[in-house]
Amino acid sequence: MATSLSLLAVAGIAHAQSAVALYGIVDDGFNWISNSGGHNLYNMSSGVMQASRWGVRGREDLGGGLAAQFVLENGLDLNSGSLAQKNRGSTQGLMFGRQAYLGLSNAYGTALLGRQYDSVVDYVGPFESGTQWAGYIGAHPGDLDNLNNAYRVNNAIKLSSKSYYGITFGGVYSLGGVAGAVTRNQLWSLGAGYSNGPLALGVGYLNSRNPNVGFFDDNGASTPPTASATFISSPVYSGYASARTYQVIATGVAYAFGQATLGATYSNVQFKNLGDTVNSGPNPRGYTGNAIFNNVEVNFKYQFTPALVVGAAFDYTKGSDVDSATANNPGAKYYQGALGADYFLSKRTDVYLIGVYQKVSGTDSTGTAAVAAINNLTPSTSDRQSTVRMGIRHKF
């Protein structure tokens, strides 16, 4: 009897099929920036078209259609060799700061636990030009709607479906981890997508409580940070760190006709209940009420040959009026245009050229005259900023 049980156990182990793979992207190049803190800048940077990274992913067939899977993904700076994602705004990097999750999948969908992307990123992000051919410099100002995945979700439970007649859907819930306060620092999001022939659609919703410390901090520690500092670097919305809730409603659409694809995104971003200095963040301007942004992007790309694609995009962002302790902040308007070309030398290696121009007007979240702030660059000292990027990318 014991021998029979042993044979059954060995057979079960032999039946399970597992695979582990190493993968990654290395991206580097040269930049020119017209106004980087008041000066022209020529420099090199890593990960503009796509963030440089390496990762390990694995899958094990458990039988009966059930499988276990994991991903550990590390972001890095190719020029310095340092880790890309920082812990609590410091110079200390996170080992697997891009993604780190484990879960199960079957014929109906997937359930994952760990550090992951929210539903807005998953279902609407692919429609933004910044995630296609314009890189992070082509993202919306300060990536205020997170369509370009500037921020990730810790302590996340993610459920996602398989495709049903072209429809997919899913959701994310992140535990805040604060004793006695279940909703503090929590996050939840929902999304859905549709793809059939030339038409693709996506919609997403994100709600983050105490976002300055629970979402924008991007920390990897289990102990929530305090609300004594602002963890937002972009002047587009850094002044709204005291918001009790950060909410994003976003949608995207793309339609392909022949070699061309026309796309668009819309997002409504709200920093709600400003003035929560105890649990969220500082409020030096004394803001109250809500700060609301509406963003619209229209983009176009054309596949001239199997190796060459070119793109163009225009983005408009409008911030609402916000009441402060001393006056009314009339908000800011951001106008941004981008052009790009990507040429594939092989299936794994390509060279690209991207140009972005931004002009602004009004008053930004800091309560001063708005300055141009192309995503992830040092803000300008004026209302205009331009940048040109020439780079190379290799996938493995």
C-alpha positions as CSV (number, residue, x, y, z in Angstrom):
1,M,0.0,0.0,0.0
2,A,2.8,2.4,0.9
3,T,4.6,1.6,-2.4
4,S,1.4,2.4,-4.3
5,L,1.0,5.8,-2.5
6,S,4.6,6.6,-3.3
7,L,4.1,5.8,-6.9
8,L,1.0,8.0,-7.1
9,A,2.9,10.9,-5.5
10,V,5.8,10.6,-7.9
11,A,3.3,10.5,-10.9
12,G,1.6,13.7,-9.6
13,I,4.9,15.5,-9.4
14,A,6.0,14.3,-12.8
15,H,2.7,15.5,-14.3
16,A,3.2,19.1,-13.2
17,Q,5.0,21.2,-15.9
18,S,7.0,24.2,-14.8
19,A,9.1,26.9,-16.6
20,V,11.1,29.8,-15.4
21,A,12.4,32.5,-17.8
22,L,14.7,35.5,-17.5
23,Y,13.6,38.6,-19.6
24,G,14.3,42.3,-19.8
25,I,14.6,45.6,-21.7
26,V,17.6,47.9,-22.0
27,D,16.9,51.4,-23.3
28,D,19.4,54.2,-23.5
29,G,20.0,57.4,-25.5
30,F,20.8,61.1,-25.7
31,N,18.5,64.1,-24.8
32,W,18.3,67.8,-25.4
33,I,16.1,69.8,-23.1
34,S,15.4,73.4,-23.8
35,N,14.8,74.6,-20.3
36,S,15.9,72.3,-17.4
37,G,15.6,74.4,-14.3
38,G,16.6,77.5,-16.4
39,H,19.3,76.0,-18.6
40,N,19.7,74.0,-21.8
41,L,20.7,70.5,-21.0
42,Y,22.4,67.8,-23.0
43,N,22.5,64.4,-21.3
44,M,22.1,60.7,-21.4
45,S,19.3,58.8,-19.7
46,S,18.0,55.3,-19.5
47,G,14.5,53.9,-20.1
48,V,12.6,56.7,-22.0
49,M,10.8,54.6,-24.6
50,Q,10.4,51.8,-22.1
51,A,11.9,51.6,-18.7
52,S,15.1,49.5,-18.5
53,R,14.4,46.3,-16.5
54,W,15.2,42.7,-16.0
55,G,12.9,40.1,-14.5
56,V,12.2,36.5,-13.8
57,R,8.8,35.0,-14.5
58,G,7.6,31.4,-13.9
59,R,4.6,29.2,-14.4
60,E,3.8,25.7,-13.1
61,D,0.9,23.6,-14.4
62,L,-0.9,22.2,-11.4
63,G,-3.3,20.1,-13.4
64,G,-7.0,20.4,-14.1
65,G,-6.4,23.7,-15.9
66,L,-5.0,25.3,-12.7
67,A,-1.5,27.0,-12.8
68,A,0.7,28.9,-10.4
69,Q,2.6,31.9,-11.7
70,F,5.0,34.6,-10.5
71,V,6.9,37.7,-11.7
72,L,9.8,39.5,-10.0
73,E,10.8,42.6,-12.0
74,N,13.6,45.0,-11.3
75,G,13.9,48.5,-12.7
76,L,17.3,49.9,-13.3
77,D,19.3,52.9,-14.6
78,L,21.5,51.7,-17.4
79,N,24.0,54.6,-17.1
80,S,24.7,54.3,-13.4
81,G,23.7,50.8,-12.7
82,S,21.4,51.9,-9.8
83,L,18.0,50.7,-9.0
84,A,15.2,52.8,-10.6
85,Q,12.3,52.8,-8.1
86,K,13.1,54.7,-5.0
87,N,11.9,54.0,-1.4
88,R,10.0,56.9,0.2
89,G,11.6,59.6,-2.0
90,S,15.1,58.6,-0.9
91,T,18.1,57.4,-2.9
92,Q,17.5,53.8,-1.7
93,G,16.1,51.7,-4.5
94,L,13.7,48.8,-4.4
95,M,15.0,45.4,-5.6
96,F,11.9,44.5,-7.4
97,G,10.3,47.9,-7.6
98,R,8.5,47.4,-10.9
99,Q,6.5,44.3,-10.2
100,A,6.5,41.5,-7.6
101,Y,3.6,39.1,-7.5
102,L,2.5,35.5,-7.1
103,G,-0.9,33.9,-7.9
104,L,-3.0,31.3,-9.6
105,S,-4.8,31.1,-13.0
106,N,-7.4,28.9,-14.6
107,A,-9.7,28.9,-17.6
108,Y,-11.7,31.8,-16.1
109,G,-9.0,34.2,-15.1
110,T,-6.2,35.1,-12.7
111,A,-5.8,36.0,-9.1
112,L,-2.5,37.7,-8.1
113,L,-1.0,39.0,-4.8
114,G,1.9,41.5,-4.5
115,R,3.1,44.8,-6.0
116,Q,1.2,45.4,-9.2
117,Y,-0.4,47.8,-11.7
118,D,-3.8,49.3,-11.2
119,S,-6.8,48.8,-13.6
120,V,-6.4,52.3,-15.2
121,V,-2.9,51.3,-16.3
122,D,-4.0,47.8,-17.5
123,Y,-7.1,48.8,-19.5
124,V,-6.6,52.5,-20.6
125,G,-2.8,53.0,-20.4
126,P,-2.1,51.2,-23.8
127,F,-4.2,53.8,-25.6
128,E,-1.9,56.7,-24.6
129,S,0.9,57.7,-27.0
130,G,3.4,57.5,-24.2
131,T,3.0,53.8,-23.8
132,Q,3.2,53.2,-27.6
133,W,5.9,55.3,-29.3
134,A,6.4,58.6,-27.3
135,G,7.9,57.2,-24.1
136,Y,7.5,58.7,-20.7
137,I,8.3,62.2,-22.0
138,G,5.1,61.9,-24.1
139,A,2.9,61.1,-21.1
140,H,0.4,63.6,-19.8
141,P,1.8,66.4,-17.6
142,G,3.3,64.8,-14.5
143,D,1.5,61.6,-15.5
144,L,-1.3,63.0,-13.4
145,D,-3.7,60.2,-14.4
146,N,-1.1,57.4,-14.1
147,L,-1.8,56.2,-17.6
148,N,2.0,55.9,-18.1
149,N,2.4,53.9,-14.9
150,A,4.5,56.3,-12.8
151,Y,3.1,54.7,-9.6
152,R,2.4,51.1,-8.6
153,V,0.2,49.5,-6.0
154,N,1.7,47.7,-3.0
155,N,-0.1,45.0,-1.0
156,A,-2.4,44.5,-3.9
157,I,-5.0,41.7,-4.7
158,K,-5.7,41.6,-8.4
159,L,-8.4,39.7,-10.2
160,S,-8.6,39.6,-14.0
161,S,-10.7,37.7,-16.4
162,K,-9.9,35.8,-19.6
163,S,-11.2,37.2,-22.9
164,Y,-14.9,36.6,-23.5
165,Y,-15.8,37.5,-27.2
166,G,-13.1,40.2,-27.0
167,I,-14.2,41.5,-23.6
168,T,-11.9,41.5,-20.6
169,F,-12.4,42.9,-17.1
170,G,-10.7,43.0,-13.7
171,G,-10.1,44.9,-10.4
172,V,-7.5,45.6,-7.8
173,Y,-7.8,46.1,-4.0
174,S,-4.9,47.3,-1.9
175,L,-4.9,46.9,1.9
176,G,-3.8,50.1,3.7
177,G,-2.2,48.2,6.5
178,V,-3.0,50.7,9.3
179,A,-4.2,49.2,12.6
180,G,-7.6,50.4,13.6
181,A,-8.2,52.3,10.3
182,V,-9.3,49.9,7.6
183,T,-9.8,52.5,4.8
184,R,-6.6,54.6,5.5
185,N,-4.1,54.3,2.6
186,Q,-6.4,51.8,0.8
187,L,-6.8,51.7,-3.0
188,W,-9.2,50.0,-5.3
189,S,-9.7,50.1,-9.0
190,L,-11.8,48.5,-11.7
191,G,-11.4,48.2,-15.5
192,A,-12.7,46.6,-18.7
193,G,-11.5,46.3,-22.2
194,Y,-12.8,45.3,-25.6
195,S,-10.9,44.3,-28.7
196,N,-12.4,43.0,-32.0
197,G,-10.9,43.5,-35.4
198,P,-9.9,47.2,-36.0
199,L,-11.6,48.5,-32.8
200,A,-10.3,48.6,-29.3
201,L,-11.8,50.2,-26.2
202,G,-10.8,50.6,-22.6
203,V,-12.2,52.1,-19.4
204,G,-10.8,52.3,-15.9
205,Y,-11.5,53.7,-12.4
206,L,-9.0,54.3,-9.6
207,N,-9.7,55.4,-6.0
208,S,-6.8,56.0,-3.6
209,R,-7.3,57.1,0.0
210,N,-4.6,59.3,1.5
211,P,-2.8,59.2,-1.9
212,N,0.3,61.2,-1.0
213,V,1.5,58.4,1.4
214,G,-0.5,55.5,0.2
215,F,0.1,55.8,-3.6
216,F,2.4,58.5,-4.7
217,D,5.1,57.6,-2.2
218,D,5.8,54.4,-4.2
219,N,7.4,52.9,-1.1
220,G,8.1,49.2,-0.5
221,A,8.0,49.1,3.3
222,S,5.3,47.4,5.2
223,T,4.9,50.3,7.7
224,P,3.0,53.3,6.2
225,P,4.9,56.5,6.1
226,T,3.8,59.7,7.9
227,A,2.1,62.7,6.2
228,S,4.9,65.1,7.1
229,A,6.3,65.4,3.6
230,T,5.1,65.7,0.0
231,F,6.0,62.7,-2.1
232,I,4.9,64.3,-5.4
233,S,7.6,66.0,-7.5
234,S,5.6,67.5,-10.3
235,P,4.3,71.1,-9.8
236,V,1.2,70.1,-11.8
237,Y,-0.3,68.6,-8.6
238,S,2.4,68.5,-5.9
239,G,0.4,71.3,-4.0
240,Y,-2.5,68.9,-3.6
241,A,-0.7,66.4,-1.3
242,S,-3.3,67.0,1.4
243,A,-6.1,65.4,-0.6
244,R,-7.9,62.7,1.3
245,T,-8.8,60.9,-1.9
246,Y,-7.3,60.7,-5.4
247,Q,-9.8,59.6,-8.1
248,V,-9.2,58.8,-11.8
249,I,-11.9,58.0,-14.4
250,A,-10.4,57.2,-17.7
251,T,-11.3,55.8,-21.1
252,G,-9.5,55.1,-24.3
253,V,-10.3,54.1,-27.9
254,A,-8.3,53.1,-31.0
255,Y,-9.4,52.3,-34.5
256,A,-7.1,50.8,-37.2
257,F,-7.7,51.4,-40.8
258,G,-5.1,49.9,-43.1
259,Q,-1.6,50.9,-41.9
260,A,-3.0,53.8,-39.8
261,T,-4.3,53.8,-36.3
262,L,-6.3,56.7,-34.8
263,G,-6.6,56.8,-31.0
264,A,-7.8,59.0,-28.1
265,T,-7.9,59.1,-24.3
266,Y,-9.9,61.1,-21.8
267,S,-9.3,61.2,-18.1
268,N,-11.0,63.1,-15.2
269,V,-8.6,63.4,-12.2
270,Q,-9.8,64.6,-8.8
271,F,-7.9,65.5,-5.7
272,K,-10.8,65.4,-3.3
273,N,-11.3,66.9,0.2
274,L,-8.1,68.9,0.3
275,G,-6.8,69.9,3.8
276,D,-6.2,66.5,5.4
277,T,-2.8,67.3,6.9
278,V,-3.1,64.6,9.6
279,N,-3.3,61.5,7.4
280,S,-2.4,62.6,3.9
281,G,0.1,65.4,3.5
282,P,1.2,69.1,4.0
283,N,-1.0,71.9,2.8
284,P,1.1,75.1,2.8
285,R,-1.4,77.0,0.6
286,G,-4.3,76.1,2.8
287,Y,-6.4,74.6,0.0
288,T,-9.9,73.4,0.6
289,G,-12.5,71.6,-1.5
290,N,-11.5,69.6,-4.6
291,A,-8.9,70.1,-7.4
292,I,-10.1,68.7,-10.7
293,F,-8.2,68.1,-14.0
294,N,-9.7,67.1,-17.3
295,N,-7.3,65.7,-19.9
296,V,-7.9,64.8,-23.6
297,E,-5.3,63.2,-25.9
298,V,-5.6,62.5,-29.6
299,N,-2.9,60.4,-31.2
300,F,-2.1,58.9,-34.6
301,K,0.4,56.4,-35.9
302,Y,1.2,55.0,-39.3
303,Q,3.1,51.8,-40.1
304,F,5.0,52.8,-43.2
305,T,6.8,49.4,-43.4
306,P,6.9,46.4,-41.1
307,A,10.1,48.0,-39.6
308,L,9.1,51.7,-39.5
309,V,6.3,53.4,-37.5
310,V,5.8,57.2,-37.0
311,G,3.4,58.9,-34.6
312,A,1.9,62.2,-33.7
313,A,-0.1,63.3,-30.6
314,F,-1.7,66.3,-29.1
315,D,-2.7,66.6,-25.4
316,Y,-4.7,69.2,-23.5
317,T,-5.0,69.4,-19.7
318,K,-7.2,71.9,-17.8
319,G,-7.1,72.3,-14.1
320,S,-10.0,73.7,-12.1
321,D,-10.2,76.6,-9.7
322,V,-9.2,75.8,-6.2
323,D,-9.9,77.9,-3.0
324,S,-6.8,78.5,-0.8
325,A,-6.5,80.2,2.6
326,T,-5.9,83.6,1.0
327,A,-7.4,83.6,-2.5
328,N,-8.8,81.5,-5.4
329,N,-6.3,79.6,-7.5
330,P,-7.6,79.8,-11.1
331,G,-5.8,76.6,-12.2
332,A,-3.6,75.9,-15.2
333,K,-3.8,74.8,-18.8
334,Y,-1.2,72.6,-20.4
335,Y,-0.9,72.2,-24.2
336,Q,1.5,69.4,-25.4
337,G,2.5,68.0,-28.8
338,A,4.7,65.0,-29.6
339,L,6.2,63.5,-32.7
340,G,8.1,60.2,-32.9
341,A,9.6,57.6,-35.3
342,D,10.6,54.1,-34.4
343,Y,12.7,51.9,-36.7
344,F,13.2,48.2,-35.9
345,L,16.6,46.8,-36.9
346,S,15.4,43.4,-35.8
347,K,12.6,41.8,-33.8
348,R,14.5,42.7,-30.6
349,T,16.4,45.9,-31.4
350,D,15.1,49.3,-32.5
351,V,16.2,52.9,-32.7
352,Y,13.9,55.8,-32.2
353,L,13.5,59.6,-32.2
354,I,11.0,61.6,-30.1
355,G,10.3,65.3,-29.8
356,V,7.9,66.9,-27.3
357,Y,6.8,70.5,-26.8
358,Q,4.8,71.9,-24.0
359,K,3.2,75.3,-23.3
360,V,1.3,76.3,-20.2
361,S,-0.7,79.2,-18.8
362,G,-2.5,80.0,-15.5
363,T,-1.5,79.1,-11.9
364,D,-0.3,75.6,-11.0
365,S,-0.8,73.7,-7.7
366,T,2.1,75.5,-6.0
367,G,0.1,78.8,-6.2
368,T,2.5,80.5,-8.6
369,A,2.6,81.1,-12.3
370,A,2.5,77.7,-14.0
371,V,5.7,76.4,-15.6
372,A,6.1,73.8,-18.3
373,A,6.8,70.4,-16.8
374,I,7.3,67.6,-19.3
375,N,6.8,64.3,-17.5
376,N,9.8,63.1,-15.5
377,L,12.0,66.0,-16.5
378,T,13.2,68.9,-14.3
379,P,10.5,71.6,-14.7
380,S,11.1,74.7,-16.8
381,T,11.5,78.1,-15.3
382,S,9.1,79.5,-18.0
383,D,5.8,78.6,-19.6
384,R,7.5,76.6,-22.3
385,Q,9.7,73.5,-22.6
386,S,11.0,71.3,-25.4
387,T,12.9,68.1,-25.5
388,V,14.3,65.8,-28.2
389,R,15.3,62.2,-27.5
390,M,17.3,59.8,-29.7
391,G,17.7,56.3,-28.3
392,I,18.1,52.6,-28.8
393,R,16.2,49.8,-27.2
394,H,16.9,46.0,-27.0
395,K,14.5,43.4,-25.6
396,F,15.6,40.0,-24.4
